Amino acid sequence: MSKISDSAAYALENGEEFNSKNTKVLHLGEGCWVMRLHRTTIAKKWHKTNELYITTGGWDTKTTKSRLNALHGVRVSSKAYELYLNDEKWDGNLTKV
């Protein structure tokens, strides 16, 4: 994992703003924080309920997987062009982790 992935994951999990190159963590209000890669939201966390949702946003890239894999409880991988989330087939759509 990259330093940017680790720093962005830390910021999302701890409710802190982050901005480096192509990755941002922003507070949307009401306890909702998002991680964006380029302009695509790939993770949302509600701190009041500790709920985490992730998506590839349609971009199944190494960078997207790196950012998501830095989050606690998330393991995104691919085999034979199929995505897997925590060892279960995954379509990349918004999913609660």
mmCIF file of the C-alpha atoms, coordinates in Angstrom:
data_MODEL
# 
_entry.id   MODEL 
# 
loop_
_atom_site.group_PDB 
_atom_site.id 
_atom_site.type_symbol 
_atom_site.label_atom_id 
_atom_site.label_alt_id 
_atom_site.label_comp_id 
_atom_site.label_asym_id 
_atom_site.label_entity_id 
_atom_site.label_seq_id 
_atom_site.pdbx_PDB_ins_code 
_atom_site.Cartn_x 
_atom_site.Cartn_y 
_atom_site.Cartn_z 
_atom_site.occupancy 
_atom_site.B_iso_or_equiv 
_atom_site.pdbx_formal_charge 
_atom_site.auth_seq_id 
_atom_site.auth_comp_id 
_atom_site.auth_asym_id 
_atom_site.auth_atom_id 
_atom_site.pdbx_PDB_model_num 
ATOM 1  C CA . MET A 1 1  ? 0.000   0.000   0.000   1.00 0.00 ? 1  MET A CA 1 
ATOM 2  C CA . SER A 1 2  ? 1.068   3.530   -0.608  1.00 0.00 ? 2  SER A CA 1 
ATOM 3  C CA . LYS A 1 3  ? 1.599   6.299   1.895   1.00 0.00 ? 3  LYS A CA 1 
ATOM 4  C CA . ILE A 1 4  ? -1.295  8.214   0.289   1.00 0.00 ? 4  ILE A CA 1 
ATOM 5  C CA . SER A 1 5  ? -3.603  5.190   0.730   1.00 0.00 ? 5  SER A CA 1 
ATOM 6  C CA . ASP A 1 6  ? -2.611  4.788   4.375   1.00 0.00 ? 6  ASP A CA 1 
ATOM 7  C CA . SER A 1 7  ? -2.980  8.512   5.116   1.00 0.00 ? 7  SER A CA 1 
ATOM 8  C CA . ALA A 1 8  ? -6.353  8.764   3.362   1.00 0.00 ? 8  ALA A CA 1 
ATOM 9  C CA . ALA A 1 9  ? -7.679  5.697   5.194   1.00 0.00 ? 9  ALA A CA 1 
ATOM 10 C CA . TYR A 1 10 ? -6.507  7.103   8.520   1.00 0.00 ? 10 TYR A CA 1 
ATOM 11 C CA . ALA A 1 11 ? -8.227  10.416  7.757   1.00 0.00 ? 11 ALA A CA 1 
ATOM 12 C CA . LEU A 1 12 ? -11.514 8.743   6.771   1.00 0.00 ? 12 LEU A CA 1 
ATOM 13 C CA . GLU A 1 13 ? -11.532 6.476   9.802   1.00 0.00 ? 13 GLU A CA 1 
ATOM 14 C CA . ASN A 1 14 ? -10.726 9.340   12.188  1.00 0.00 ? 14 ASN A CA 1 
ATOM 15 C CA . GLY A 1 15 ? -12.845 12.099  10.680  1.00 0.00 ? 15 GLY A CA 1 
ATOM 16 C CA . GLU A 1 16 ? -10.037 14.293  9.375   1.00 0.00 ? 16 GLU A CA 1 
ATOM 17 C CA . GLU A 1 17 ? -9.709  16.206  6.112   1.00 0.00 ? 17 GLU A CA 1 
ATOM 18 C CA . PHE A 1 18 ? -7.020  14.975  3.719   1.00 0.00 ? 18 PHE A CA 1 
ATOM 19 C CA . ASN A 1 19 ? -5.838  16.097  0.282   1.00 0.00 ? 19 ASN A CA 1 
ATOM 20 C CA . SER A 1 20 ? -2.892  14.685  -1.636  1.00 0.00 ? 20 SER A CA 1 
ATOM 21 C CA . LYS A 1 21 ? -2.510  14.450  -5.408  1.00 0.00 ? 21 LYS A CA 1 
ATOM 22 C CA . ASN A 1 22 ? -5.562  12.530  -6.677  1.00 0.00 ? 22 ASN A CA 1 
ATOM 23 C CA . THR A 1 23 ? -7.103  11.593  -3.308  1.00 0.00 ? 23 THR A CA 1 
ATOM 24 C CA . LYS A 1 24 ? -9.249  13.611  -0.913  1.00 0.00 ? 24 LYS A CA 1 
ATOM 25 C CA . VAL A 1 25 ? -11.149 12.960  2.286   1.00 0.00 ? 25 VAL A CA 1 
ATOM 26 C CA . LEU A 1 26 ? -13.959 15.432  2.898   1.00 0.00 ? 26 LEU A CA 1 
ATOM 27 C CA . HIS A 1 27 ? -16.633 16.030  5.529   1.00 0.00 ? 27 HIS A CA 1 
ATOM 28 C CA . LEU A 1 28 ? -20.094 16.278  3.974   1.00 0.00 ? 28 LEU A CA 1 
ATOM 29 C CA . GLY A 1 29 ? -21.886 17.098  7.227   1.00 0.00 ? 29 GLY A CA 1 
ATOM 30 C CA . GLU A 1 30 ? -24.105 15.071  9.556   1.00 0.00 ? 30 GLU A CA 1 
ATOM 31 C CA . GLY A 1 31 ? -21.108 12.907  10.493  1.00 0.00 ? 31 GLY A CA 1 
ATOM 32 C CA . CYS A 1 32 ? -20.605 11.682  6.910   1.00 0.00 ? 32 CYS A CA 1 
ATOM 33 C CA . TRP A 1 33 ? -17.070 11.574  5.524   1.00 0.00 ? 33 TRP A CA 1 
ATOM 34 C CA . VAL A 1 34 ? -16.089 10.504  2.006   1.00 0.00 ? 34 VAL A CA 1 
ATOM 35 C CA . MET A 1 35 ? -12.921 9.402   0.257   1.00 0.00 ? 35 MET A CA 1 
ATOM 36 C CA . ARG A 1 36 ? -12.612 10.531  -3.338  1.00 0.00 ? 36 ARG A CA 1 
ATOM 37 C CA . LEU A 1 37 ? -10.173 9.312   -5.945  1.00 0.00 ? 37 LEU A CA 1 
ATOM 38 C CA . HIS A 1 38 ? -10.010 11.900  -8.697  1.00 0.00 ? 38 HIS A CA 1 
ATOM 39 C CA . ARG A 1 39 ? -13.651 13.065  -8.574  1.00 0.00 ? 39 ARG A CA 1 
ATOM 40 C CA . THR A 1 40 ? -15.205 9.677   -7.796  1.00 0.00 ? 40 THR A CA 1 
ATOM 41 C CA . THR A 1 41 ? -16.416 8.833   -4.289  1.00 0.00 ? 41 THR A CA 1 
ATOM 42 C CA . ILE A 1 42 ? -15.081 5.373   -3.432  1.00 0.00 ? 42 ILE A CA 1 
ATOM 43 C CA . ALA A 1 43 ? -15.819 5.238   0.319   1.00 0.00 ? 43 ALA A CA 1 
ATOM 44 C CA . LYS A 1 44 ? -18.327 6.774   2.742   1.00 0.00 ? 44 LYS A CA 1 
ATOM 45 C CA . LYS A 1 45 ? -18.208 6.565   6.503   1.00 0.00 ? 45 LYS A CA 1 
ATOM 46 C CA . TRP A 1 46 ? -20.835 7.703   8.982   1.00 0.00 ? 46 TRP A CA 1 
ATOM 47 C CA . HIS A 1 47 ? -19.085 8.267   12.282  1.00 0.00 ? 47 HIS A CA 1 
ATOM 48 C CA . LYS A 1 48 ? -22.272 8.341   14.374  1.00 0.00 ? 48 LYS A CA 1 
ATOM 49 C CA . THR A 1 49 ? -23.155 4.761   13.383  1.00 0.00 ? 49 THR A CA 1 
ATOM 50 C CA . ASN A 1 50 ? -19.653 3.603   12.355  1.00 0.00 ? 50 ASN A CA 1 
ATOM 51 C CA . GLU A 1 51 ? -21.028 2.413   8.992   1.00 0.00 ? 51 GLU A CA 1 
ATOM 52 C CA . LEU A 1 52 ? -18.623 2.110   6.065   1.00 0.00 ? 52 LEU A CA 1 
ATOM 53 C CA . TYR A 1 53 ? -19.684 1.780   2.430   1.00 0.00 ? 53 TYR A CA 1 
ATOM 54 C CA . ILE A 1 54 ? -17.311 1.263   -0.480  1.00 0.00 ? 54 ILE A CA 1 
ATOM 55 C CA . THR A 1 55 ? -17.477 1.168   -4.281  1.00 0.00 ? 55 THR A CA 1 
ATOM 56 C CA . THR A 1 56 ? -15.031 1.160   -7.154  1.00 0.00 ? 56 THR A CA 1 
ATOM 57 C CA . GLY A 1 57 ? -17.112 3.845   -8.815  1.00 0.00 ? 57 GLY A CA 1 
ATOM 58 C CA . GLY A 1 58 ? -16.667 1.891   -12.030 1.00 0.00 ? 58 GLY A CA 1 
ATOM 59 C CA . TRP A 1 59 ? -12.868 2.169   -11.906 1.00 0.00 ? 59 TRP A CA 1 
ATOM 60 C CA . ASP A 1 60 ? -11.354 -1.252  -11.169 1.00 0.00 ? 60 ASP A CA 1 
ATOM 61 C CA . THR A 1 61 ? -7.774  0.022   -11.061 1.00 0.00 ? 61 THR A CA 1 
ATOM 62 C CA . LYS A 1 62 ? -4.771  -0.796  -8.897  1.00 0.00 ? 62 LYS A CA 1 
ATOM 63 C CA . THR A 1 63 ? -5.008  2.664   -7.345  1.00 0.00 ? 63 THR A CA 1 
ATOM 64 C CA . THR A 1 64 ? -8.691  2.248   -6.458  1.00 0.00 ? 64 THR A CA 1 
ATOM 65 C CA . LYS A 1 65 ? -7.964  -1.139  -4.888  1.00 0.00 ? 65 LYS A CA 1 
ATOM 66 C CA . SER A 1 66 ? -5.003  0.309   -2.986  1.00 0.00 ? 66 SER A CA 1 
ATOM 67 C CA . ARG A 1 67 ? -7.106  3.119   -1.481  1.00 0.00 ? 67 ARG A CA 1 
ATOM 68 C CA . LEU A 1 68 ? -9.891  0.721   -0.480  1.00 0.00 ? 68 LEU A CA 1 
ATOM 69 C CA . ASN A 1 69 ? -7.531  -1.961  0.858   1.00 0.00 ? 69 ASN A CA 1 
ATOM 70 C CA . ALA A 1 70 ? -6.035  0.563   3.272   1.00 0.00 ? 70 ALA A CA 1 
ATOM 71 C CA . LEU A 1 71 ? -9.410  0.732   5.063   1.00 0.00 ? 71 LEU A CA 1 
ATOM 72 C CA . HIS A 1 72 ? -9.963  -1.459  8.119   1.00 0.00 ? 72 HIS A CA 1 
ATOM 73 C CA . GLY A 1 73 ? -11.933 -4.620  7.273   1.00 0.00 ? 73 GLY A CA 1 
ATOM 74 C CA . VAL A 1 74 ? -11.614 -4.221  3.494   1.00 0.00 ? 74 VAL A CA 1 
ATOM 75 C CA . ARG A 1 75 ? -9.788  -6.559  1.139   1.00 0.00 ? 75 ARG A CA 1 
ATOM 76 C CA . VAL A 1 76 ? -10.429 -5.955  -2.552  1.00 0.00 ? 76 VAL A CA 1 
ATOM 77 C CA . SER A 1 77 ? -8.723  -8.212  -5.069  1.00 0.00 ? 77 SER A CA 1 
ATOM 78 C CA . SER A 1 78 ? -9.258  -9.512  -8.573  1.00 0.00 ? 78 SER A CA 1 
ATOM 79 C CA . LYS A 1 79 ? -8.832  -12.892 -10.203 1.00 0.00 ? 79 LYS A CA 1 
ATOM 80 C CA . ALA A 1 80 ? -9.435  -13.621 -13.878 1.00 0.00 ? 80 ALA A CA 1 
ATOM 81 C CA . TYR A 1 81 ? -10.989 -10.154 -14.333 1.00 0.00 ? 81 TYR A CA 1 
ATOM 82 C CA . GLU A 1 82 ? -13.456 -10.763 -11.459 1.00 0.00 ? 82 GLU A CA 1 
ATOM 83 C CA . LEU A 1 83 ? -13.528 -8.481  -8.409  1.00 0.00 ? 83 LEU A CA 1 
ATOM 84 C CA . TYR A 1 84 ? -13.620 -9.882  -4.890  1.00 0.00 ? 84 TYR A CA 1 
ATOM 85 C CA . LEU A 1 85 ? -14.437 -8.128  -1.634  1.00 0.00 ? 85 LEU A CA 1 
ATOM 86 C CA . ASN A 1 86 ? -13.244 -10.019 1.433   1.00 0.00 ? 86 ASN A CA 1 
ATOM 87 C CA . ASP A 1 87 ? -13.019 -13.231 -0.653  1.00 0.00 ? 87 ASP A CA 1 
ATOM 88 C CA . GLU A 1 88 ? -16.607 -12.943 -2.023  1.00 0.00 ? 88 GLU A CA 1 
ATOM 89 C CA . LYS A 1 89 ? -17.370 -12.054 -5.654  1.00 0.00 ? 89 LYS A CA 1 
ATOM 90 C CA . TRP A 1 90 ? -18.210 -8.372  -5.883  1.00 0.00 ? 90 TRP A CA 1 
ATOM 91 C CA . ASP A 1 91 ? -19.599 -6.211  -8.663  1.00 0.00 ? 91 ASP A CA 1 
ATOM 92 C CA . GLY A 1 92 ? -17.904 -3.053  -7.377  1.00 0.00 ? 92 GLY A CA 1 
ATOM 93 C CA . ASN A 1 93 ? -21.208 -1.349  -6.568  1.00 0.00 ? 93 ASN A CA 1 
ATOM 94 C CA . LEU A 1 94 ? -21.796 0.506   -3.314  1.00 0.00 ? 94 LEU A CA 1 
ATOM 95 C CA . THR A 1 95 ? -21.600 -2.083  -0.522  1.00 0.00 ? 95 THR A CA 1 
ATOM 96 C CA . LYS A 1 96 ? -21.709 -1.879  3.264   1.00 0.00 ? 96 LYS A CA 1 
ATOM 97 C CA . VAL A 1 97 ? -18.615 -3.407  4.833   1.00 0.00 ? 97 VAL A CA 1 
# 
